[in-house]
Amino acid sequence: MSVASSVTLIAPFDEGVPGPEHFQITQSTVPPPEGEGSIQVKLTGLAADPFLRGRFKTTNVPVYAPGATISGFVVGKVVTSNNNANWKEGDIFGSMMEFTTVQNFTAAQLEKILIWKLTDFIAESELDLGLSILGMPGATAYGGVVDVLRPKEGETIWISAAAGSVGTMTGLLAKHLYNCKTIGSCGGPEKCELIKTKFGYDHAIDYKAGGSKEELKAALKAIAPKGIDMYYENVGGAHFEAAFESLAPRGRIAVCGGISMYNDKDMKPVSINPMTMVYTSQRIEGFISFTYLTAQREAFLKTMHGLLREGKLVPQDTVFEGIDSFGEAMRTIFTSKNIGKVVVHV
């Protein structure tokens, strides 16, 4: 028998910043896996992700029952394999599964979960990369830039939440793959300096020094007087409205998040006039990372792994130690205290 620890939600809550008071850690025993093709896995890391905030609300479908185990993105390794053709002992992986440190899966169950093998790409000592560059944030950056925005050489892109796990990689992809002029927005002079010196951004906008729609538009106009060609949306609200009104003809917006609204009970809609898009041939497209972690997995992993080994992608994590630190890790995301990916080692 193995002892497992799980992150559980005390009760759903609709408003406010998540923190340690909203979660508890429970213990259970896990027997050896049974049946041909079954495996047992051990998690090494959990991702504290902004999208999880929506899952803690009473409006989530399905609603988490009080005491339910949270699911999200994880990394780990296979500790036991009962003759599974695809997974052998020692294989390392990224996945979306329950935040339970030891779990068993039958062969049939493995066919139904989102899991991708990392054994051929990274060593066990690099497993955190399965939560960042070779995980959901990397897939989100890759899909948004390569597939949704489809930059042309030298175009201008504005990226919000540029110091976060997705934003840091989005700027690097736009720069190294398409030689784009990159503008990032983030909170505070330290983060603005960091995204320029470490992540290659050409310009930085400090939204804490001026975050209204008109202030953001003025900052953009000073940098890109003819307008921006692309906007990568991570924030919502005034950022989205400023980007839309600053978009050049044939401009594109990729929408994958709206963190400024996640802690509100009801997300406020943005105000735009879509008729202005008709004669300018502009486009807004939403997307999620799952496409690139499943159907386009091979292209995503090979591209991101290659850029990583060439030194063109820079890992950046904010790390918490111990599964009982998950609540504090979640709070960090919404109080602008993290740089890059927030990882909880378990």
C-alpha positions as CSV (number, residue, x, y, z in Angstrom):
1,M,0.0,0.0,0.0
2,S,1.1,3.5,-0.8
3,V,0.0,6.6,1.1
4,A,-1.4,9.4,-1.1
5,S,-2.1,13.1,-0.4
6,S,-4.9,15.0,-2.2
7,V,-5.8,18.7,-2.5
8,T,-9.5,19.1,-1.8
9,L,-11.8,22.1,-2.0
10,I,-13.4,22.9,1.4
11,A,-16.4,24.5,-0.4
12,P,-17.1,26.4,-3.7
13,F,-16.8,30.2,-3.5
14,D,-17.8,32.8,-6.1
15,E,-15.9,35.9,-5.2
16,G,-12.5,36.8,-3.9
17,V,-8.9,35.6,-4.2
18,P,-8.3,31.9,-3.5
19,G,-6.0,31.1,-0.6
20,P,-5.0,28.5,2.0
21,E,-8.4,28.9,3.8
22,H,-10.2,27.4,0.8
23,F,-8.3,24.1,0.6
24,Q,-7.4,21.1,2.8
25,I,-5.1,18.1,2.3
26,T,-6.5,14.6,2.9
27,Q,-4.7,11.3,3.1
28,S,-5.6,7.9,1.7
29,T,-4.0,4.5,1.0
30,V,-3.6,3.3,-2.6
31,P,-3.2,-0.5,-3.3
32,P,-0.9,-1.9,-6.0
33,P,-2.5,-1.6,-9.5
34,E,-4.4,-4.7,-10.7
35,G,-5.1,-6.0,-14.2
36,E,-3.2,-6.3,-17.4
37,G,-2.1,-2.9,-18.7
38,S,-2.7,-1.1,-15.5
39,I,-0.2,1.4,-14.0
40,Q,0.5,3.3,-10.8
41,V,1.8,6.9,-11.1
42,K,3.4,9.2,-8.6
43,L,3.1,12.9,-9.0
44,T,6.1,15.2,-8.5
45,G,4.5,18.6,-9.3
46,L,1.1,20.4,-9.5
47,A,0.3,23.5,-11.5
48,A,-1.4,26.4,-9.8
49,D,-3.2,27.9,-12.8
50,P,-5.5,30.9,-13.2
51,F,-8.2,28.9,-15.0
52,L,-8.8,26.8,-11.9
53,R,-10.4,29.8,-10.2
54,G,-13.5,29.3,-12.4
55,R,-13.8,25.7,-11.3
56,F,-14.1,26.8,-7.6
57,K,-17.4,28.7,-8.3
58,T,-20.9,27.5,-7.7
59,T,-21.6,28.2,-11.4
60,N,-19.0,25.7,-12.5
61,V,-20.4,22.6,-14.4
62,P,-20.2,20.2,-12.7
63,V,-20.1,22.0,-9.3
64,Y,-17.3,20.7,-7.0
65,A,-18.9,19.2,-3.9
66,P,-17.4,20.3,-0.6
67,G,-14.4,18.1,0.0
68,A,-14.0,17.1,-3.6
69,T,-10.5,16.5,-5.0
70,I,-9.3,19.2,-7.4
71,S,-8.1,18.3,-10.9
72,G,-5.6,20.2,-12.9
73,F,-2.3,19.9,-14.7
74,V,0.4,17.7,-13.2
75,V,3.8,16.0,-13.9
76,G,5.0,12.7,-12.6
77,K,6.4,9.3,-13.3
78,V,5.2,5.8,-13.7
79,V,6.2,3.7,-10.7
80,T,4.5,0.4,-11.6
81,S,3.4,-1.0,-15.0
82,N,1.6,-4.3,-15.5
83,N,2.8,-4.9,-19.0
84,N,1.3,-1.7,-20.4
85,A,2.5,-1.4,-24.0
86,N,2.7,2.4,-23.9
87,W,3.8,3.1,-20.4
88,K,6.7,1.4,-18.7
89,E,8.2,1.9,-15.2
90,G,10.2,5.1,-15.1
91,D,8.4,6.9,-17.9
92,I,7.7,10.5,-17.1
93,F,4.6,12.4,-18.2
94,G,2.5,15.5,-18.1
95,S,-1.2,15.1,-17.6
96,M,-4.5,16.6,-16.5
97,M,-5.7,14.5,-13.5
98,E,-6.7,14.7,-9.9
99,F,-4.3,16.4,-7.5
100,T,-3.6,13.1,-5.7
101,T,0.0,12.2,-5.3
102,V,-0.3,8.4,-6.0
103,Q,-2.9,7.0,-8.4
104,N,-3.8,3.8,-10.3
105,F,-5.1,3.7,-13.8
106,T,-6.4,0.8,-15.9
107,A,-5.5,0.6,-19.5
108,A,-9.1,1.7,-20.4
109,Q,-8.9,4.7,-18.1
110,L,-5.6,5.8,-19.7
111,E,-7.4,6.1,-23.0
112,K,-9.8,8.6,-21.6
113,I,-7.5,11.1,-19.8
114,L,-5.3,13.8,-21.2
115,I,-1.7,12.5,-20.8
116,W,1.4,13.0,-22.8
117,K,4.8,11.3,-22.6
118,L,7.9,13.4,-21.8
119,T,10.4,10.5,-21.5
120,D,12.0,11.3,-24.9
121,F,12.3,15.0,-24.3
122,I,13.5,15.7,-20.8
123,A,15.2,14.0,-17.9
124,E,13.5,13.3,-14.6
125,S,15.4,16.2,-13.0
126,E,13.6,18.5,-15.5
127,L,10.1,17.4,-14.8
128,D,8.9,21.0,-14.1
129,L,9.2,21.6,-17.8
130,G,6.1,19.4,-18.2
131,L,4.1,22.1,-16.4
132,S,5.6,25.0,-18.4
133,I,7.3,24.9,-21.7
134,L,6.2,21.4,-22.5
135,G,2.9,21.6,-20.8
136,M,-0.3,23.7,-20.8
137,P,1.4,27.2,-20.8
138,G,3.7,26.2,-23.6
139,A,0.9,24.7,-25.6
140,T,-1.2,27.8,-25.1
141,A,1.6,30.1,-26.2
142,Y,2.4,27.9,-29.2
143,G,-1.2,27.6,-30.4
144,G,-2.0,31.2,-29.9
145,V,1.0,32.5,-31.8
146,V,1.6,29.8,-34.5
147,D,-1.9,28.7,-35.3
148,V,-4.3,31.5,-34.3
149,L,-2.4,34.8,-34.9
150,R,-0.1,33.5,-37.7
151,P,2.4,36.4,-37.6
152,K,4.1,37.8,-40.6
153,E,7.8,38.8,-40.4
154,G,8.3,42.0,-38.5
155,E,4.7,42.6,-37.3
156,T,3.9,44.2,-34.0
157,I,2.3,42.1,-31.2
158,W,1.0,43.2,-27.8
159,I,0.9,40.6,-25.1
160,S,-0.9,41.1,-21.8
161,A,0.2,39.4,-18.5
162,A,3.7,39.3,-20.2
163,A,5.5,38.2,-17.0
164,G,3.3,35.2,-16.5
165,S,3.8,31.6,-17.6
166,V,2.1,32.0,-20.9
167,G,3.2,35.6,-21.6
168,T,6.9,35.0,-21.2
169,M,6.8,32.2,-23.8
170,T,4.5,34.0,-26.1
171,G,6.9,36.9,-26.4
172,L,9.9,34.6,-27.1
173,L,8.0,32.6,-29.7
174,A,6.9,35.8,-31.5
175,K,10.4,37.1,-31.5
176,H,12.4,34.0,-32.4
177,L,10.0,32.5,-34.9
178,Y,8.7,35.7,-36.7
179,N,11.0,38.5,-35.6
180,C,8.0,40.4,-34.3
181,K,8.1,43.8,-32.5
182,T,7.0,42.7,-29.0
183,I,5.1,44.8,-26.5
184,G,4.3,43.3,-23.1
185,S,2.2,44.7,-20.3
186,C,2.7,43.7,-16.7
187,G,2.5,45.1,-13.2
188,G,5.3,47.2,-11.8
189,P,8.7,48.5,-13.0
190,E,10.6,45.4,-11.8
191,K,8.5,43.1,-14.0
192,C,8.6,45.5,-16.9
193,E,12.4,45.5,-16.7
194,L,12.5,41.7,-16.4
195,I,10.5,41.0,-19.5
196,K,12.8,43.2,-21.6
197,T,16.1,41.9,-20.2
198,K,15.3,38.2,-19.8
199,F,12.4,37.5,-22.2
200,G,13.4,39.8,-25.0
201,Y,10.5,42.2,-25.1
202,D,11.2,45.3,-27.1
203,H,8.8,47.4,-25.0
204,A,7.0,47.1,-21.7
205,I,3.8,48.9,-20.4
206,D,3.3,49.1,-16.7
207,Y,-0.5,48.8,-16.2
208,K,-0.2,49.7,-12.5
209,A,1.1,53.1,-13.6
210,G,-1.9,53.5,-15.9
211,G,-4.4,50.7,-16.6
212,S,-7.5,52.4,-17.9
213,K,-8.5,51.9,-21.5
214,E,-7.4,55.4,-22.6
215,E,-4.1,55.2,-20.7
216,L,-3.3,51.8,-22.3
217,K,-4.3,53.1,-25.8
218,A,-2.0,56.1,-25.3
219,A,0.9,53.9,-24.3
220,L,0.3,51.7,-27.4
221,K,0.1,54.6,-29.7
222,A,3.4,56.0,-28.5
223,I,5.1,52.7,-29.3
224,A,3.1,51.7,-32.4
225,P,1.5,54.8,-34.0
226,K,0.1,52.9,-36.9
227,G,-1.6,50.4,-34.6
228,I,-0.8,46.9,-33.4
229,D,-1.1,43.9,-35.8
230,M,-1.8,41.4,-33.1
231,Y,-3.0,41.2,-29.5
232,Y,-2.6,38.1,-27.3
233,E,-5.3,38.3,-24.7
234,N,-4.6,37.0,-21.1
235,V,-6.3,39.7,-19.0
236,G,-9.6,41.0,-20.3
237,G,-11.4,44.3,-19.4
238,A,-9.6,47.5,-20.3
239,H,-6.8,45.6,-21.9
240,F,-9.1,44.0,-24.4
241,E,-10.9,47.2,-25.2
242,A,-7.7,49.1,-25.6
243,A,-6.3,46.4,-27.9
244,F,-9.4,46.3,-30.0
245,E,-9.4,50.1,-30.5
246,S,-5.7,50.0,-31.3
247,L,-5.8,47.2,-33.9
248,A,-4.5,47.9,-37.4
249,P,-6.2,46.8,-40.5
250,R,-6.1,43.0,-40.8
251,G,-5.3,42.9,-37.1
252,R,-5.9,39.7,-35.1
253,I,-6.7,39.0,-31.5
254,A,-6.1,35.6,-29.8
255,V,-8.2,35.1,-26.7
256,C,-7.2,32.5,-24.1
257,G,-7.8,34.2,-20.8
258,G,-9.2,37.1,-18.8
259,I,-7.5,36.9,-15.4
260,S,-8.6,40.4,-14.3
261,M,-12.2,39.1,-14.0
262,Y,-11.7,35.6,-12.5
263,N,-12.3,36.5,-8.9
264,D,-15.6,38.4,-9.7
265,K,-18.9,36.6,-9.2
266,D,-20.0,37.7,-12.6
267,M,-17.6,38.5,-15.4
268,K,-18.4,41.8,-16.9
269,P,-18.6,41.9,-20.7
270,V,-16.2,44.1,-22.7
271,S,-17.6,46.9,-24.9
272,I,-16.7,46.8,-28.6
273,N,-18.3,47.7,-31.9
274,P,-17.8,44.6,-34.1
275,M,-19.0,46.6,-37.2
276,T,-15.6,48.4,-37.2
277,M,-14.1,45.0,-38.2
278,V,-15.9,44.7,-41.5
279,Y,-13.9,47.0,-43.7
280,T,-10.6,46.5,-41.8
281,S,-10.8,42.7,-42.1
282,Q,-9.9,42.1,-38.5
283,R,-10.3,38.9,-36.6
284,I,-10.9,37.7,-33.0
285,E,-10.5,34.0,-32.2
286,G,-10.7,32.1,-28.9
287,F,-8.8,28.8,-28.4
288,I,-7.7,26.4,-25.7
289,S,-4.5,24.4,-25.2
290,F,-6.1,21.0,-25.4
291,T,-5.8,20.9,-29.2
292,Y,-2.0,21.2,-29.0
293,L,-1.7,18.7,-26.1
294,T,-3.7,16.1,-28.1
295,A,-4.2,16.3,-31.9
296,Q,-1.2,18.5,-32.6
297,R,1.0,17.1,-29.7
298,E,3.9,16.0,-31.9
299,A,4.3,19.3,-33.6
300,F,4.0,21.3,-30.3
301,L,6.4,19.1,-28.4
302,K,9.1,19.0,-31.1
303,T,8.9,22.7,-31.8
304,M,9.1,23.8,-28.1
305,H,11.7,21.2,-27.2
306,G,13.9,22.3,-30.1
307,L,13.6,26.0,-29.1
308,L,14.3,25.1,-25.5
309,R,17.5,23.2,-26.3
310,E,18.6,26.1,-28.6
311,G,18.3,28.4,-25.6
312,K,15.5,30.4,-27.3
313,L,13.0,29.6,-24.6
314,V,13.8,30.5,-21.0
315,P,12.2,28.4,-18.1
316,Q,10.9,30.6,-15.4
317,D,9.1,29.2,-12.3
318,T,7.8,30.4,-9.0
319,V,8.2,27.2,-6.9
320,F,6.4,26.2,-3.7
321,E,7.5,23.2,-1.7
322,G,5.0,20.7,-0.3
323,I,1.4,19.9,-1.3
324,D,0.1,21.9,1.7
325,S,1.4,25.1,0.0
326,F,-1.1,24.8,-2.9
327,G,-3.5,27.5,-1.4
328,E,-0.7,30.0,-1.0
329,A,0.5,29.2,-4.6
330,M,-3.0,30.0,-5.9
331,R,-3.1,33.3,-4.0
332,T,0.3,34.3,-5.5
333,I,-1.2,34.2,-9.0
334,F,-3.9,36.7,-8.2
335,T,-1.7,39.1,-6.2
336,S,0.9,39.7,-8.9
337,K,3.7,38.1,-6.9
338,N,4.6,35.3,-9.4
339,I,7.0,35.4,-12.3
340,G,6.4,32.7,-14.9
341,K,4.9,29.3,-14.0
342,V,3.6,28.7,-10.4
343,V,4.7,25.1,-9.5
344,V,3.9,23.1,-6.3
345,H,6.4,20.3,-5.7
346,V,4.8,17.4,-4.0
